[in-house]
Amino acid sequence: MEHAGHPLPHRPDLFTWEFAADPYPAYAWLREHAPVHRTTLPSGVDAWLVTRYADARQALADARLSKNPVHHSEQAHRAGRVGIPGERQADLMTHLLNIDPPDHTRLRRLVSKAFTPRRVAEFEPRVQELTDRLIDSFAERGSADLIHEFAFPLPIYAICDLLGVPAEDQDDFRDWAGMMIRHGRGPRGGVARAVKRMRGYLAELIHRKRADLGDDLISGLIRASDHGEHLTENEAAAMAFILLFAGFETTVNLIGNGLYALLRNPGQRALLQASVARGESGLLETGIEELLRYDGPVELATWRFATVPLTVGGVGIPAGDPVLVVLAAADRDPARFSDENTLDLARTDNPHLGFGHGIHYCIGAPLARLEGRAALATLLTRLPDLELAADPDELRWRGGLIMRGLRELPVSFTPSGG
């Protein structure tokens, strides 16, 4: 990007296909030359990008940056150009990513009961069973697309189980979820339609559960609302929706990006494989954190809006302006991470922002970590000679502002019966 003899280097193009494949050089330029940078997004909305670690951490915890789109000075949110496509039309706005205290505090307290370390630990055998079943479906073939056949269905089925979606309905969820993450590659209006169908299904499921409560998360939300916690049906449906939406695409990308990083770094992959084979868990645990830092599933934190004029990184931001914290840039800031562009699975000084920071820290982080550990350890154990079956330059990344993930990850390996 730098040109000798030019006092002001050329600002890199953002949000192109080339940028999507490898945004890190552009983010390095922004960190150095324009760490708090106003830009026009592909949707036409103007927003501020925050790219340095210290500024990002401050912004994520700043109560003056609201999550509620009503604070946006433009009307773009009415046209669905900020937030999740289709959520406004489907009446699914009242969820953890769109609200502030005290409502956020109340709803988060309810949901956090589902994600206690004990509850997640109890879920581990089910995640392992799903992982093995998915690998069984392609192990004898000697090739697979690890996004569509593995990284995508694993968290979908896991979160469906957690929510209490009956097994016979889970394939419908898989279809709707697939439509939601195609980002414009499906039929026109398909995302909004899928969100609307999911909304209708969740409302119906909440009615059915009321008559027959179980030990699942939706039953827990209904119990809480029936015991004076004042959770409206809209809030319950929106909560189930965001747990599904936020709880699966992030994990798809954690597994997909993580596997891709390991395949591109054979030395690190060999260390992890040997460690897992010895029955150790330490390198797997630090490794998941490093994969979250190195090429995490969430490129930009979800939308925030300045409620008052404020200063971030020495730059004044007017009230009403959207602010997007670039987690991918912050997590490779050399001011915080040594050898920031190197994958080091044993890295221990690693306070990455992959799950956010502050009151909106990802509530499903324990489940995502569990699924990531199970996925990587089981694949490396059962398919030890796994290798990339495509030129890295041929791989395509999904278009979309917030998430970072591959459309496909073709691999080959020695066929295995078990």
N, C-alpha and C positions, 0 to 999 in steps of 0.2 A: 504493500500500500504506500510506503514512503518513497519519495523520489528525491534523489540527491540534488541539492541546489535549490529546492523549493522550500521557502521558509514556512509555508502553511501547507501541510500535506492534504491531498484530496480526500474529502469525506467519502467513506465507502457507501455503496448502494445498500439499502436495507430492504428486507422482505422480497428479494428476488429468489428464483429457484436456486441460483448459485449460493446465495446467502443461506437458504434453508439447509443445504447440504453441509455447510461448515460456517456457522455464524461467528465462530470464535475470533478470527482475525479482525472482523469488523467491530466486535465488542471490545477487543484490546485497543483499537483506535479510539473508540468512544471513551473508554475509561481514561485514556491519556489526554485527549484533546477536548472532549465535550461530555464530561461524566454525568451531567444532568442536561439532557438534550431534548428539545421539542421537535417532534416530527409528525408528518401526516401518515397515518396508518393506511393500509390497503383499503379499509372500509370508508376512508374519507374523514375519519375523526382525527383531530389533532390531540396528541398526548405527549406527556413528558416521560422519557426513558431514564431510569436511574441505574447506573452500571457499576459504581464502586461499592465494595463490600460494606465499608463503614456507613455510607449514605443509605445503602439498601437496608441494612439492619435497623437503622434509625427510622426509615420511612415505614417499614413493616410494622413497627410498634407505635407509630405516631397516631394518637387518637384523633388528631385534626384531619387525618386522611380517612374519610368515611368509605365504607363498603356499599353504602346505599345509593343506587343510581339517581335518586331524586335530587341529589346534590350536584348533578352534572348541569353545567350552565347551558348546554345546548339541548336540543330536543332529540339528539341522535339516539338516546336510549329508547325513546318511544318507537323508533323505527327498527329496534332490535339490533342496533349496530354496536352496542356495548353489552357485555354479559354473554350468556349462553343462548345460541339461536333457538327461538321458539318458546323460551321459558315465559315470556310476558303473555303471549297469546294463550298459552296453556294454563295461565294463572298459577305459575309455579315460582313466583318471585321470592316468597317468604322463606328463604333458606339461609344456612350459615354463611354462605359466601356473599350475601347481599344485605346483611343487616348488622347493626351496631348494638352495643349494650344500651338498655338492659335486656332487650329481646334476645340478643345474641347469647348473653350469659345464661338466660333461662333455657333456651333451646339446646345450647351446647351441654349444659349440665345433664339434660335428659339423655342425649345421645351418648355422652361419654360413658354411661353405664354399660353400653354394648361393647366398648373397646378397652375395658380394663385388661391389664396384663393377664389376669386369670382367665378371663373369657377368651382372649386370643389364644392362650396356651391350650385351652380345651379344644380349640378349633384346629389345632395343628394336625391331628391324625386325618381329619377330613381334607385339609389342603394337600397332605401327602398322597392321599388316595386319589384325588382329582389329578394331581401331577402325574402319578404313575399311569392312570387310565388314559390320559392324553398321549403320553409317550408310547404306550402300548399300541395306539391307533396308527402310528407311523414307523415304529422301530424296525419292523420286518422289511420295510420298503427301501431303506438305505438313503432316502432323501426326504426333505420336508420343507415347508415354509413355516418357520418358527413363529412368525407373527400370527398368521391365520389359524394354524393348527395347534398352537401352544400358548403363546403369550397373551393372545386375545381371549380365548375361551376360559382359561384358568381363573382369572379374577372375576369374570362374569358369573361363572357358576358358583364361585366362593361367596361373592356378595349376595347373590340370589339366595343361597342357603342361609346366610346370616340374616337377611331381611325376612325370610320365611316365604319366599316365592315357591309354590309347589313345583316339583320336578317336571310335571307335564307342561308347565308354562314357561320353563326356563329357556327353551329354544326361541320362543317369541321374543323374550328379552334380548337374547343374543342377536336376533335380526334387527331389533330397534336400535340397540347399542351400535351395531355395525353401521347403520344409516347415520347415526349421530356423529361418528368420527370420520366420515368420508370427506367432510369439509368441501362440499361443492362438487364432488365427483359423482354423486348419485343424482337421481332425478331432481328437477327444480322443485324447491319447497319440501324436499324429502325429509330434511332435518326437522322442520317444524311439525310435519305430519307424524314423524316417529315420536317426537316429544309429546304430542297431543295424545297419541295412542297409549303411550306409557302412563300419562297422567290419568286417562280414563281407566286403565287397568288398575293402577294403584288405588284409586278411589273405590273401585269395586272390591279390591282385595281387603282394604281397610274395613269395609262393611262386612265381608265374610269373616274376617278375623274376630270382629267384635263378638260374634256368636260362638266362636271357638278359639279362645286365646291359647297360644302355645308359648314356647320358650325363645321365640325369635325376636328380632329387633322391632318389627312393626307391632307385634303384640305388646312389647314393652312400651312403645310410644302410646298405644291406646290405653294401657293400664295407667300410665302417668297422667294422661289427659282426663281419665275418669276419676283420678284421685286429687283433683283440684289444681293440677299444674296448668290448666287452661291451654291445652294444645288444640288448636282448631283442626278440623279435618284438612283444610288447605295446608296448614303448617305441617301436618303429618305426611301428606302426599308430597309436599315440596321437600321435606326432610328425606323421605325415602328416595326421591328422585336424585337429590344432590349426592346422597351417599352412594347411589349406584353410579352416577355420572363421574363424580370425583374419585370414587373408589375403584373404578375399573380402568379408565383410560390412563391414569397415572401409573398403575401397576403394569398395564400392557407395555408402556414405554420404559418403565424401570427394567423389566425383564428383557425386552427387545434391545434397548440401547446398551444394557449391561452385557448381554451376550455378544453383541456386535463389538463392543470395546474389548472384550476378552479375546475374541477371534482375531482382532487387529493387533493384540499385544500378547503374542504367544508365550513370552517369558513369564508374564504375570499369570496367564492362564495355567501354565504348567505348575507354578507354585501353588495355586489354589487347588488344582486337581490333586496334587500330592498331599496337601493338607487335609482335604476332604477324605481321601483314601485312608489316611491314618486315623480317621474318626475325630479329628479336631474341629472345633467350631470357631476359634479365635480369628483366623484369617478370613473366614466366610463372613463373620460379623463386621470386621473393619472393612472388608472388601465391598460389602453392600453400601456402606457409607461413602466409600471412595467412588463407587460407580454413580451414586447419587450426585456427588460433587462434580465428577469429571464430565459427565454428559447426561445430566439428570432429565427426568420425564417432563418437568414443568419448566419451560424456558423463561416465561414471564409470569410473575405473580398475578393473580386475578385483579380486576379493576379496583382502583381507589380514586376518590374524588376529594379535592381540597375543599373543606368547609369554610375556611378563612384564608386570606393571603398568608403564605408561609414560605420559609426558606429551606431548601434542601441542597446540601453541598455548596452553599454560597450563592445559589441561584434562586431568585424570587419566583414563586408560582402563584398565579392569581386564584382567587376563590372560584370554584366551579370547574377548574381544569382537571382532566383525568391524569392520573399518575400510574405508570406501569413500572414496577420494580423488576429489573432484568436479573433473575436468579442465576441464569447461565453465565452472565458476565461477572456478577459478584463472586461466584464460586471459583472463578479463575483469576481473581485479583491477586497479583504478585505482592501487594502490600499486606495480604493476610495469609496466603498459601505459598510455601516454598515449592519450586519446580511445579508451578501451577498447571502447566500443560502436559505433565507426566502422570500416567496412571500408576499409582503406588498403592496396591491393595493393603499394605501393612501400615498405611498412614494412620497415625493415632491423633495427632493434633488436627482435628477435622470438624470444626463447628460450621459445617456447610448449611446453606439456606434451602436445601432441596425440598424440605417440608415446610418452608416458611419460618416465621418467627413471630412471637407475640401472641395475642389472644386468638389469632386465626391460624395458629400452628396446626398442621394437618392432624385432624382427630383420628384418622385411619392409619397413621404412620406405623403403629405396631403390626397391623394386619399386612400392610404393604411389605414391611421388612420380612415378615414370616413367609409370605408368598415368594418374595425374591430369593430368600435363602433356599427354600424348598425347590424352586425351579432350577436355580443354577447348580446346586449340589447334586440333584437327581440327574439332570442332563449330563453333567460332567462325569458322573459315575456310570450311568447306563450307556452313554454314547461317547466313550473316551476319545475317539479319533474324529469327533465332530469338526467339520471345516466349512468355511464359507464357499458357497457354490456359485458365486457371481463376482464380477469385478466391482470393487467398492464404488467406482465412478458410475456404475449402472444402477445402483440402488437409489430409490426415490424416497424423500421424506415427505410426510403428510403436510399439506399446507394448513395453516391455522396459526393464530396469534399466540395462544397461551401454551399449548402443549408442544413437545418435541418428540417425534417418534417416526420410525420407519414404516413404510407401507407394506413391505415384505422383507423377509430375511431368509433367502434360500440357502439350505445347508445340505451337505452330504456326509455319510458316515457308513461304517461297516454294518450291514443289516444284523439285527439282533432279535432273537425270539423272546428275550426277557432279561 
